[in-house]
Amino acid sequence: MFHSPIVAGGGVEPSPIRLRVLSLGAGVQSTTLALMAAHGHFGPLDCAIFADTGWEPAAVYEHLRWLMSPDVLPFPVHIVSARNLRESLIAAGNGKRWASIPAFTRTVDRRGNVSIGMIRRQCTTTSKIEPIRRKVRELAGLTRKRSPTYPVVHQWLGISMDEVVRMKPSRAAWQLNRFPLIESRMTRKDCLAWLKSHGYPKPPKSACIGCPFHSDAMWRSMRNNDRAAWDDAVEVDRAIRTGLRGIRGEVFLHRSGVPLDEADLSTAADHGQLDLWPNECEGMCGL
């Protein structure tokens, strides 16, 4: 199953590598990658890092606790956090400074014409990429030091063949991104099959409760199966309607530009719906 490491930017693993770290989203792909590493696949892994936005579904936190329990993984899982995204959004609705999420705006011109737009995304960078990068630099002994001009860290990302468009190179010369599931040409379906064959539980969908990239199917599943998360998303959706700095019009979590609890989430509404996930979050969310 093992092939020469594929790293964004090309080439085979350079030397010396001080740290091999997995970005753990606690979804299907990164969970599979962590457990496969525990079984000795893909070579050594030093640790995993989970970036906690403070707004994951309860099932994700429960799954993370299981991964971190004794005798599941042979390497440590570090949890990092920059801020509680939910609290940041509530504060944003009151005019406070915020790290914008890709929510939808609804504006009406003088003629009554309605336009739906999308806010520029900053949440992935501030809530996931930056806190993970700080922890990686700490673990690699690079805190408050000049960065090497050659790779000393391999960051493993749980991106599978059906999400190959999410592969992105590291922007730092001292770090290379590695994609072990793609090395083995594994799809999400293959990951689920591997987990099942080894008796592991199916991981929950890993994404912030109120992520505007949710499909109608995801929103519908939340409404029908996780009422606490749904009620939470509806509350935050109402809180961000107005008051956000620098934003014209009203703001919504649902792409239709209507309140979440009024959005059409029927199966018919799924037809022709654009899938925003392949281009989201720079390969960091929903893994």
C-alpha angles and dihedrals in degrees: 000000000000120000132174107291115270110218126183106252093039136263139080124290110298126211143278101035112177098183139023110194135175121218098223117203091167091232127121100283101042091042090053090048092050093049093044088053088051087056091054100260123143096013131277123343121192102196147326129240125210117196107211115207090182090237106083121126116267090248091062092053090047091051091048091053089053092051089051095047119108119284096015102091125019093211131060125264114216119203117210131180137183098186144330102271094202093054089046091055093048089051090047090059086061093053098265123142113274146178101243124236123207092263122155126254127209119202131175122204127212092273092054095254112152122219126190118205138167129238119234112262121241100149097089093053097044099037103035118009099044099045091045091049092050091051093046091052090049093051092046092051094247100120111131090355132114110267117248116247090226132058117278098156133056113202112199117212124195098227116143133204094267089057098044091132087070092065109115132169122243114263091216124079091215093061136056125196116227127197109198096172090057089047086061093040091237122165127202087262089054090051092053090048091051092050092049093047090055095046096249123145121255108257119234123245107280112217137110113280094242100035108151089215091072113122119230088255089057093047090047092050091050092050092048101038109024108038095170091057091044093051089048092052091048090051093051091044089058092045095057097047094107138357099061113141115253095001123124120209129005123319127225138177092218120075092229091070095237130111110286094240089053097046120116103249097167119132088251089063090061092067111110093358114156116242106229097178100085091064098037134109099359091270094305107101134065096020 
